[in-house]
Amino acid sequence: MYPEGWSRSFNAMQGPVVSPGGPDRRFRFKAGVTFIAASFLVYPAYFMIPFLSLSNTMKLSITLLVSLVSWGTFCIGSYLSGREGYEWLKRRLRR
């Protein structure tokens, strides 16, 4: 009559147990770590900027924009991955 693990009383229901944060938590961690890794991929652009045939003002603007994109991506990744992502990154960088 009732599915296995469920009782007749509404207050005594014992459905399937889901970890806090649910399955979405793992996706957020992976997305956050991906954003953090992508933020480090911007750094090679710093070495190419001085060789562009642009004015110094434009080069400075591009450098600031690349820096903001890098830090913004890192912050979004840190937010998404949470404390677990921060600890993972700390372990990886200390090797």
Buried (B, 14 or more C-beta within 10 A) or exposed (E): EEEEEBEEEEEEEEEEEEEEEEEEBEEBBEBBBBBBBBBEEBEEBEEEBEEEEEEEEEBEEBBEEBBEBBEEBBEBBBEBBBEBBBEBBEEEEEE
